[in-house]
């Protein structure tokens, strides 16, 4: 028992001795590496790395601030956001390549692998690449901006963001719709907010009993009662054809794009007002409805059917009676002629 205790104590002493030797060896190795690394060449090299790193960071921040200070008239908000993203990606790419070069990694091998990977990704993501290229054209054409009301592929909404892959809009009932850039390029785009002024065409008709010159002059007075319509360009009034129930006319008024709803309501109210004041009737379809008692209607219909069925038979019977009466009359006249002979008187 005592021998076992002695052996265990010896093993513990030996293990402590080996741990101390390992620690001493690690310490000596680190100090040797530190003394070998702490040279003037390495110091200046590290100083140069730090200077380059801070220089890249300073250039990036100055570029971002300069882009953000550009007035919105010269650089719209959506284009500014996309340019900032490009600058950010370029900054990170340069920083990563610089760090890799510090560790002695050859960039030529990375570029070769990136080229092969890029070809594979391009084949696998043709739709995304098409959207990115289309996004560049959308931004370059300047056909839309954030806040515009657009209509693309049957979807209508206000532009929220313009990205490299898609354009996000929210509809008038507040639903988000994502429209791919390729769809915008390949479809007809209608930008309602592109120009400052818009025109509203309101179609109306008048009765054929109305004098056409009077109807034209009266309709031309309607824009005077609309405060949101513009006088430059001037409102227009013209005849649009002869309809089934009246003479078709059109009133065209101009307004600012932000006053669409107010101008539309004012125009309709003004048209009704001037026509009422002039006593001009706006024709509309009329429908006459007659209501009958169901029981009486059924009886009357059944009686008509019976009468219609019985009427042809009565006509045939009358024709037969008339034919028989005529034959009987001829027979009586012939018999009476035979009985009366003038020679018997002599």
C-alpha positions as CSV (number, residue, x, y, z in Angstrom):
1,X,0.0,0.0,0.0
2,X,2.8,2.4,0.9
3,X,4.5,1.5,-2.4
4,X,1.5,2.5,-4.4
5,X,1.3,5.9,-2.6
6,X,4.9,6.6,-3.3
7,X,4.5,5.7,-7.0
8,X,1.4,8.0,-7.3
9,X,3.3,10.9,-5.7
10,X,6.2,10.3,-8.1
11,X,3.9,10.4,-11.1
12,X,2.3,13.6,-9.9
13,X,5.8,15.2,-9.4
14,X,6.8,14.0,-12.9
15,X,3.6,15.4,-14.5
16,X,4.1,18.8,-12.8
17,X,7.6,18.8,-14.0
18,X,6.5,18.1,-17.7
19,X,3.9,20.9,-17.5
20,X,6.5,23.3,-16.3
21,X,8.8,22.3,-19.1
22,X,6.1,22.8,-21.7
23,X,5.2,26.2,-20.3
24,X,8.8,27.2,-20.3
25,X,9.3,26.0,-23.9
26,X,6.2,27.9,-25.1
27,X,7.4,31.1,-23.3
28,X,10.8,30.8,-24.8
29,X,9.4,30.2,-28.3
30,X,7.1,33.2,-28.1
31,X,9.9,35.5,-26.8
32,X,12.2,34.3,-29.7
33,X,9.4,34.9,-32.2
34,X,8.7,38.3,-30.7
35,X,12.3,39.3,-30.8
36,X,12.6,38.1,-34.4
37,X,9.4,40.0,-35.4
38,X,10.1,43.2,-33.5
39,X,12.4,44.5,-36.1
40,X,12.5,47.9,-37.7
41,X,11.4,46.4,-41.0
42,X,8.4,44.7,-39.5
43,X,7.5,47.9,-37.6
44,X,7.5,50.1,-40.7
45,X,5.6,47.4,-42.5
46,X,2.9,47.3,-39.8
47,X,2.8,51.1,-39.8
48,X,2.3,51.1,-43.6
49,X,-0.5,48.6,-43.3
50,X,-2.3,50.7,-40.7
51,X,-1.8,53.8,-42.8
52,X,-3.2,52.2,-45.9
53,X,-6.2,50.8,-43.9
54,X,-7.0,54.2,-42.4
55,X,-6.5,55.9,-45.7
56,X,-9.0,53.5,-47.4
57,X,-11.5,54.2,-44.6
58,X,-11.0,57.9,-44.9
59,X,-11.5,57.9,-48.7
60,X,-14.6,55.8,-48.3
61,X,-16.2,58.1,-45.7
62,X,-15.3,61.2,-47.7
63,X,-16.8,59.7,-50.8
64,X,-20.0,58.8,-49.0
65,X,-20.4,62.2,-47.5
66,X,-19.8,63.9,-50.8
67,X,-22.4,61.8,-52.5
68,X,-25.0,62.6,-49.8
69,X,-24.3,66.3,-50.1
70,X,-25.2,66.4,-53.8
71,X,-28.6,68.2,-54.2
72,X,-31.6,66.0,-55.0
73,X,-32.2,68.0,-58.2
74,X,-28.9,66.8,-59.6
75,X,-28.9,63.4,-58.0
76,X,-32.3,61.8,-57.2
77,X,-32.6,59.9,-53.9
78,X,-33.0,56.5,-55.6
79,X,-29.8,57.0,-57.7
80,X,-27.9,58.2,-54.6
81,X,-28.9,55.0,-52.7
82,X,-27.7,52.8,-55.6
83,X,-24.4,54.7,-56.0
84,X,-23.7,54.4,-52.2
85,X,-24.3,50.6,-52.4
86,X,-21.8,50.4,-55.3
87,X,-19.2,52.4,-53.4
88,X,-19.7,50.3,-50.3
89,X,-19.2,47.0,-52.2
90,X,-16.1,48.3,-53.9
91,X,-14.6,49.4,-50.6
92,X,-15.2,46.0,-49.0
93,X,-13.8,44.2,-52.0
94,X,-10.5,46.3,-52.0
95,X,-10.2,45.9,-48.2
96,X,-10.6,42.1,-48.4
97,X,-8.0,41.8,-51.2
98,X,-5.6,44.0,-49.3
99,X,-5.9,41.8,-46.2
100,X,-5.4,38.6,-48.2
101,X,-2.3,40.1,-49.8
102,X,-0.8,40.6,-46.3
103,X,-1.0,36.9,-45.6
104,X,0.8,36.1,-48.9
105,X,-2.3,34.7,-50.7
106,X,-1.9,35.1,-54.5
107,X,-4.8,37.0,-55.9
108,X,-4.3,35.6,-59.4
109,X,-5.5,32.2,-58.2
110,X,-8.5,33.8,-56.5
111,X,-9.4,35.7,-59.7
112,X,-9.2,32.5,-61.7
113,X,-11.5,30.7,-59.3
114,X,-13.8,33.7,-59.2
115,X,-14.0,33.7,-63.0
116,X,-15.0,30.0,-63.1
117,X,-17.5,30.5,-60.2
118,X,-18.9,33.6,-62.0
119,X,-19.7,31.7,-65.1
120,X,-21.4,28.9,-63.1
121,X,-23.4,31.5,-61.2
122,X,-24.3,33.3,-64.4
123,X,-25.8,30.2,-65.9
124,X,-27.6,29.3,-62.6
125,X,-29.0,32.8,-62.1
126,X,-29.9,34.1,-65.6
127,X,-33.1,35.8,-64.3
128,X,-31.2,37.7,-61.6
129,X,-28.5,38.8,-64.0
130,X,-31.2,39.9,-66.5
131,X,-32.9,42.0,-63.7
132,X,-29.5,43.5,-62.7
133,X,-28.8,44.6,-66.3
134,X,-32.4,45.9,-66.7
135,X,-32.0,47.8,-63.4
136,X,-29.0,49.6,-64.8
137,X,-31.1,50.7,-67.8
138,X,-34.0,51.7,-65.6
139,X,-31.7,53.9,-63.6
140,X,-30.0,55.3,-66.7
141,X,-33.3,56.2,-68.5
142,X,-34.6,58.2,-65.5
143,X,-38.2,57.2,-66.4
144,X,-39.3,56.9,-62.7
145,X,-38.3,58.0,-59.3
146,X,-39.4,57.4,-55.7
147,X,-42.9,58.8,-55.1
148,X,-44.1,58.4,-58.7
149,X,-47.5,56.8,-59.5
150,X,-46.8,54.2,-62.2
151,X,-48.6,51.4,-64.0
152,X,-46.7,48.4,-65.2
153,X,-48.1,45.0,-66.4
154,X,-51.5,45.8,-65.0
155,X,-50.2,46.9,-61.6
156,X,-50.6,50.4,-60.3
157,X,-48.8,51.8,-57.3
158,X,-46.5,54.5,-55.9
159,X,-42.8,53.8,-56.1
160,X,-41.1,53.2,-52.7
161,X,-37.6,51.8,-53.7
162,X,-35.7,51.3,-56.9
163,X,-33.1,48.6,-56.7
164,X,-30.8,46.6,-59.0
165,X,-33.2,43.6,-59.0
166,X,-36.6,45.1,-58.7
167,X,-38.8,48.1,-58.0
168,X,-41.1,48.0,-55.0
169,X,-44.4,49.9,-55.0
170,X,-47.4,50.2,-52.7
171,X,-50.8,50.2,-54.3
172,X,-53.5,52.8,-53.5
173,X,-55.1,50.3,-51.1
174,X,-51.7,50.0,-49.3
175,X,-50.4,46.6,-50.6
176,X,-46.7,46.1,-51.5
177,X,-45.9,44.9,-55.0
178,X,-42.4,43.9,-56.2
179,X,-41.9,44.4,-59.9
180,X,-38.8,42.9,-61.5
181,X,-36.7,45.3,-63.5
182,X,-36.8,43.0,-66.6
183,X,-40.6,43.4,-66.5
184,X,-40.3,47.2,-66.5
185,X,-38.0,47.1,-69.5
186,X,-40.0,44.6,-71.5
187,X,-43.5,46.1,-70.7
188,X,-45.2,49.4,-71.3
189,X,-44.5,51.8,-68.4
190,X,-47.0,54.5,-67.6
191,X,-45.7,57.2,-65.2
192,X,-48.6,59.3,-64.2
193,X,-46.4,61.6,-62.1
194,X,-43.7,62.2,-64.6
195,X,-44.9,65.7,-65.6
196,X,-46.2,68.4,-63.3
197,X,-49.5,68.9,-65.2
198,X,-52.1,66.4,-66.2
199,X,-55.3,66.6,-68.2
200,X,-58.7,65.2,-67.2
201,X,-61.3,64.3,-70.0
202,X,-64.9,64.1,-68.8
203,X,-67.5,62.7,-71.3
204,X,-71.1,63.9,-71.0
205,X,-74.1,63.9,-73.3
206,X,-77.1,66.2,-73.9
207,X,-80.5,65.7,-75.3
208,X,-81.1,65.9,-79.1
209,X,-83.7,68.7,-78.3
210,X,-80.8,71.0,-77.1
211,X,-79.3,73.6,-79.3
212,X,-75.7,72.4,-80.0
213,X,-74.1,75.9,-79.8
214,X,-75.9,76.5,-76.5
215,X,-74.7,73.2,-75.1
216,X,-71.1,74.0,-76.2
217,X,-71.1,77.4,-74.6
218,X,-72.7,76.2,-71.4
219,X,-70.2,73.3,-71.0
220,X,-67.3,75.7,-71.5
221,X,-68.4,77.7,-68.4
222,X,-67.9,74.7,-66.1
223,X,-64.2,75.1,-65.5
224,X,-64.8,78.6,-64.0
225,X,-66.4,77.0,-61.0
226,X,-63.3,74.7,-60.4
227,X,-60.6,76.3,-58.3
228,X,-58.0,73.5,-58.9
229,X,-58.1,73.6,-62.7
230,X,-55.6,75.6,-64.6
231,X,-56.1,78.3,-67.2
232,X,-52.8,77.5,-68.9
233,X,-53.2,75.3,-70.9
234,X,-56.8,76.4,-71.5
235,X,-59.8,74.0,-71.0
236,X,-61.1,72.4,-74.2
237,X,-64.7,71.5,-75.2
238,X,-65.7,69.5,-78.3
239,X,-68.5,67.3,-79.7
240,X,-67.6,63.6,-79.6
241,X,-70.4,62.1,-81.8
242,X,-74.1,61.3,-81.9
243,X,-75.1,58.6,-79.4
244,X,-78.1,56.4,-79.1
245,X,-79.8,58.7,-76.6
246,X,-78.0,62.0,-76.9
247,X,-75.2,64.1,-78.4
248,X,-71.8,63.1,-76.8
249,X,-69.5,65.9,-75.7
250,X,-66.1,66.1,-73.9
251,X,-64.7,68.6,-71.5
252,X,-60.9,68.6,-71.0
253,X,-59.4,70.5,-68.1
254,X,-55.7,70.7,-66.9
255,X,-54.6,70.5,-63.2
256,X,-51.5,69.9,-61.1
257,X,-50.7,66.2,-60.5
258,X,-51.2,66.5,-56.8
259,X,-54.7,67.9,-57.2
260,X,-56.1,65.0,-59.2
261,X,-59.0,63.9,-56.9
262,X,-60.1,67.5,-56.0
263,X,-60.1,68.6,-59.7
264,X,-62.1,65.5,-60.8
265,X,-64.8,66.0,-58.2
266,X,-65.0,69.8,-58.9
267,X,-65.4,69.2,-62.6
268,X,-68.3,66.8,-62.3
269,X,-70.1,69.0,-59.8
270,X,-69.5,72.1,-62.1
271,X,-70.9,70.3,-65.2
272,X,-74.1,69.3,-63.4
273,X,-74.5,72.8,-62.1
274,X,-74.1,74.7,-65.4
275,X,-76.5,72.2,-67.1
276,X,-79.1,72.6,-64.4
277,X,-78.9,76.4,-64.5
278,X,-79.3,76.3,-68.3
279,X,-82.2,73.8,-68.2
280,X,-80.2,71.3,-70.3
281,X,-81.2,67.7,-69.7
282,X,-78.5,65.0,-69.5
283,X,-80.3,62.0,-71.1
284,X,-80.4,58.6,-69.4
285,X,-82.0,55.3,-70.1
286,X,-85.6,54.8,-68.9
287,X,-87.4,51.6,-68.2
288,X,-91.1,51.2,-67.9
289,X,-92.3,48.4,-65.5
290,X,-95.9,47.1,-65.3
291,X,-97.0,44.9,-62.5
292,X,-100.1,42.6,-62.9
293,X,-102.0,40.4,-60.4
294,X,-100.7,36.9,-60.8
295,X,-104.1,35.1,-60.5
296,X,-105.9,37.4,-62.9
297,X,-103.1,37.3,-65.3
298,X,-103.1,33.5,-65.3
299,X,-106.9,33.4,-66.0
300,X,-106.7,36.0,-68.8
301,X,-103.9,34.0,-70.4
302,X,-105.8,30.7,-70.2
303,X,-108.9,32.4,-71.7
304,X,-106.9,33.7,-74.6
305,X,-105.4,30.3,-75.3
306,X,-108.8,28.7,-75.3
307,X,-110.2,31.3,-77.6
308,X,-107.3,31.0,-80.0
309,X,-107.7,27.2,-80.2
310,X,-111.5,27.4,-80.7
311,X,-111.5,30.2,-83.3
312,X,-110.3,28.2,-86.3
313,X,-112.8,25.4,-85.8
314,X,-115.7,27.9,-85.7
315,X,-114.6,29.4,-88.9
316,X,-114.6,25.9,-90.6
317,X,-118.1,25.2,-89.2
318,X,-119.4,28.5,-90.5
319,X,-117.9,27.8,-94.0
320,X,-119.7,24.3,-94.0
321,X,-123.0,25.8,-92.9
322,X,-122.8,28.5,-95.6
323,X,-122.0,25.9,-98.2
324,X,-124.9,23.7,-97.2
325,X,-127.3,26.7,-97.1
326,X,-126.3,27.7,-100.6
327,X,-126.8,24.2,-102.0
328,X,-130.2,23.9,-100.3
329,X,-131.3,27.2,-101.8
330,X,-130.3,26.1,-105.3
331,X,-132.1,22.8,-104.9
332,X,-135.4,24.6,-103.8
333,X,-135.2,27.0,-106.7
334,X,-134.7,24.2,-109.2
335,X,-137.6,22.2,-107.8
336,X,-139.9,25.2,-107.9
337,X,-138.9,25.8,-111.5
338,X,-139.9,22.3,-112.5
339,X,-143.3,22.5,-110.8
340,X,-144.2,25.7,-112.5
341,X,-144.7,25.4,-116.3
342,X,-146.2,28.4,-118.3
343,X,-147.7,26.1,-120.9
344,X,-150.0,24.5,-118.4
345,X,-151.9,27.8,-118.2
346,X,-152.9,27.4,-121.8
